[in-house]
Amino acid sequence: MSVVSDTIDWLADSAHWSGDDGVPHRLVQHLGYTCLTVAIAAAIAIPIGLWIGHTGRLRGLAVVSSGALRALPTLGVLTYASLFTGIGIKAAIFTLVLLAIPPLLAGAYSGLESVDRRTIDAARAMGMTELQILTKAEIPLGLPIIIGGLRSATLQVVATATVAAYIPGPGGLGRYLIDGLATNDYPQVVAGSIVVIALALALDGIFVLLQRLALRNRPVTVRTAA
Amino acid sequence: MRWVQDNTDKIGDLLLSHLWLSIVPIVLGFAIALPIGWFASRHPRAKGLLLSIAGVLYTIPSLAFFLILPGIIGTGFLSPLNVVVALTVYAVAIMVRSATDAFESVSPAVLDAATAAGFAPAGRAFLVELPLAGPVLLAGLRVVAVSTVSLVSVGALIGVNNLGSLFTEGYRTDNDAEILTGVVAIVAIALLLDALIVLAGRILLPWNRGARTRSRHPASPSVSFVQRLRGART
């Protein structure tokens, strides 16, 4: 069990907690990539998902295309893209955005679909415009599921950003794993893995809280209906 | 195309190991998750705990999981067993949720009727509950199959040979045809396994043929939604 004690020693070494190769810097980098790619993917996928959910149009196409995107192996897309973009972060960002789109899209349209038709009919009967129905009824009621899509996308990006470190250029926590593998530095590999897992669990926990909050802040009508 | 023609033997070998590394976790994951899901559907208190554990396990990034397993189960760092065990854990994590939904989808009235008709508990579980839960179980299994096939390729990073090796090698040698071959082959295997599962479902659950249209109906998003969200993993 020397791996365990070596890992503890690695994590306890203060040299690994400062500078550009230190855990805090790479953690912030990793979070930065994650936020950037999820934000880009959300800017693309959520408006489309809301439109599909609100109008019910092109739903079949969305299901099929997000399913097809999912069968794509991420490592393959990453290495293929990097042959064209060269060393650097572009290929990683492109791959991560592609990966984050399906869950965001599915969360947005499923969130709106989960809203009771009668509630929407009632909102329309009260004279709300389509935009008001969307922003005041559908989005608030579907929010827990929309956040669920965001949660799923974020976790996938956190996980895949480690794989993306295979391409020189992106820093982030994946460097500990890929560099450690290349140099047979197992304590570094295991310590890096532990930090990534801790980050994933912490982000997941935050999203669970957000989902609960969204559920609690839904309009009163749902609570009585449910 | 030239590259594919020149390397058919290598592609064939990698294809076989990729299939092997995918099918074992899919089958094991399904077999392990089935009784857990059945138990969870019976015991609401245990259900919360079991689904939370599944959710936490599913959160672990795959590359980190592959690398941390040797320390936990005592395998070598390069052992394919790390990949198989990690993917089985993911398969169980997805499938427990689907199996719980599946067994909960069986109407209690049907179960009462089966008991009244003289089914013993074990017979009822196998001859009544399992077939009726079949359609939802099948939908979960399809998600597990596609995500497992795609995830195996990450194993190439830790030196476990499979079609993902075409990505790492193609990247090193600047060979885009090799990488593209790997992508196409993996997508093809995923679609093939998915089609086989659908076919098996048609044969084993002939009464389910009309049911697909119902699941597309906007009024019943819950189960299909969870499965869509849980669709991919890296």
Interface residues (C-beta under 8 A of the other chain):
Chain A: M1 V3 V4 T7 G56 V63 S66 G67 R70 A71 L72 P73 T74 L75 G76 V77 L78 T79 Y80 S82 L83 F84 L99 P102 P103 A106 G107 S110 E113 S114 R117 I145 G148 G149 S152 L155 Q156 V158 A159 T160 T162 V163 Y166 I167 G174 L177 I178 L181 Y186 V189 V190 G192 S193 I194 V196 I197 A200 L201 D204
Chain B: G55 V56 T59 I60 P61 S62 L63 A64 F65 L67 I68 P70 G71 F77 V146 S147 V149 S150 S153 V154 A156 L157 I158 G159 L163 G164 L166 F167 T168 G170 Y171 D174 D176 I179 L180 G182 V183 I186 V187 A190 L191 P218 A219 P221 S222 F225 R228 L229 R230 G231 A232 R233 T234
